[in-house]
Amino acid sequence: MAKTKPGSEAVRFELDGEGPVYHQIERAIRANIQSGAWGPGFKIPSELELMRLAECSRATMNKALTNLANAGLIVRRRRSGSIVRESTEGHAVIGILDIRKDIESAGRRYSYRVTSKRILPDGTANGEWPEARGGEPLLALEALHCGDGLAEVIEERLIRLALVPEAAEEDFEDNPPSSWLLARLPCTRLSQVIKARAAGAKEARLLRIRKGDPLLIAERRTWSESEPVTWLRLTFAGARNEFVGEFNPLDPRPMGGDRVPT
């Protein structure tokens, strides 16, 4: 049930009643951030106010806020409260290559189009995702991130339906899987590998490049606590993109990688 602080339409919680209360609180706060209702720098309500809205104990609220801070979505400050992190697209735990931002910053209209959606009933991932458990269903997606209707990035993804069964009915057209999943499950671990190889015929056709041209491929696996959640492969035209990262051992803040269109 949605709860609203009197006099403020920005403070809303949609506790879905699924799983531990602290996970429900995390998803409610993530939903506000993902929707843009709570933008960068937004001072979120006090712990006492959030406890009242969520009808939970201080320990439960503290656990939820701690997890969100560890994920890099909020910054907690003693005595002054918590704020939404000024820049969320590059933090390490999400590790998102912000495809939408890159496309829109180039003046093109972003869209996400699912080209194939099927359920693998026995969890067979063909060796792509070793953590996937046999005997449980996986949702297999193929999709395109587009600029002005033309494919810029090819996405292949597997999702464990045991954790988010509602994904089977979601079309993802208005809310791509990365943000859709983050609004429901905290991402506490991420593994990513970036590779290069030559384009095959299908990739060349979709990305409007020549067969044999270089591709940049990011493969990612994410977990929520101890549970593997999703496997993802993003394929970019190598000549049009580069990946930029930064590491500063003197700065304790996590640094993520960004894709820079060239």
Summary of the structure (lengths in Angstrom):
residues: 262
radius of gyration: 19.3
end to end distance: 45.5
largest distance: 59.6
contacts: 762
relative contact order: 0.12
helix: 24%
strand: 33%
